[in-house]
Amino acid sequence: MNHIILNGNPRVELDVQHWLDQAMTHILNGKSGTLEVSFLSKPAMTELNAQVLSHHYPTDIITFDLTDSFGWGADLYVCMPVIRANAKRWGNTVVYELKFVLVHGLLHTLGYSDDTEAGRQQMYLAQDALIRAIP
């Protein structure tokens, strides 16, 4: 059984906890894990991004992989204002963009990387497939 903690409310038409439980079960091949998702304001995300990655701007998600000998775990920090702007920019719904970002964070904990164009394409294909598999 997955353990999911949500800090804040993304204010979208999606049962985020239920959807994440399904996504985690799929991604982790039936194994369980612990996930904490915190929804941050743009200023809070800008500060975290500067502290962690030395980027002085807000981003949609920052992922911390907490997997250890006890099992899979992650902390995801999500910025809904950036997700809403990206949804508009890319012509997606906010719900789709949120799912895309959440899966993106989960995949990073499994070793996916978007540092290269090939890695980015592989990651985006995996993200899209998972979003389509879980309504």
N, C-alpha and C positions, 0 to 999 in steps of 0.2 A: 504494500500500500504506500502510495506517495504521500509525502508530507509537504503541503504548500502553504506558505504564509504570504498574504498580500498586505502590504503597507500602503494605504491610500486607495483612492477610487479612480479608475481611468475614465469613468463616466461615458461608457460605450454600451451599445446593445449587444453584449456578449457576456456569458457567464465565464469570466476569465479563469477562475479556479477550476471549473469543470473541464474547460477546453485544455488547460495546461496539464491536468491529470491525464487526459487522453493522449496528448502529445508526448508527455514523458513516458507513458507506458509503451507507446509506439517506438520512440527513439531509444529507450533503454531495453528494448526487447523483453518487456514483461518484468524486469527488475524494478525495484522501488528506489526512490531517492528523496532527497530533501531540497526544496527550492524556496527561496525567499525573493519576492518581487517587490521593489519599492518604487513608487511613482513619485518623481521629483519635478519641481518647478524648473523653468529655464535657468534662473540664477543658481539654484542648487546643483543642477547638472553641469553648468559651466564651471563651477568651483570644483566639483568632483573630477571632471575631465582634465582640468588644469593640474590637480594634485596627482592624479594617477598616470595620465598620458602626456602631460605638458602641452595639451591643446587648450587654447583659451577661447573656446566657443562651446555652445551646447551641442550635444549629440543625441541620437535617438535611444541608444542603449549602451551600457557598459556592463560587461560580464566578468564575474569572478568565479573561477572554477575552484570549488572546495572539495573535490573528490579526493578521498584519502583511503586508507586501509579499511575504514569502516563502511565505505560505500560512496555512491555518487551524491554530489551536492553542488549547489551553485547559488550565488546571489546575483540577481539581475536588477540593475537600476535603469528605469525607463522614464523618458521625458515625453509626456503626451503632447505638449505644445509643438515639439519638433515632429512627432509622429503625425499630428494633424496637418502641419505644413507640408510634410513629405507626401502625405496622401493626396493633397491638392496638387502638388507639383507633378506627381507621377500618374494622376488620374485614377487613383485607387480609392476604395472606401476606407474610412478610418479603421473599421474592424479588420479588414484585410491587412492594412499596414501594421496594425498592432500584432496580429498573428505572425506576420512576416518577421517583425523585429524580435518577438519572443522566441520563435524557432531559430532565428539567427543566433541569439544568445545561447540557446541550448546546444546548437551544433558546435559552437566554439568550444564547449566543454568536452566534446567528443573528438577534438583534434582538427576540426575543419578550420581552415584559415582563408581569409580574403585579402591576403597581402599581395597576391599576384593576380593577374587577369584570369589565368587558368583556375586558380583556387576560388576566385570570386564566382566564376561561372559554375563550377562544381557545387559550390555552396548554395547559390541561387536556385539551381535545379533541384537540389535536395529540399530547400525551403518550400519551393512551389509544390513539389510532390507531396510533402507532408501536409501542407495547408489544404490541398485538394482531397487528401485521404481522410482528414478529420473535419467534419462539417462545423 
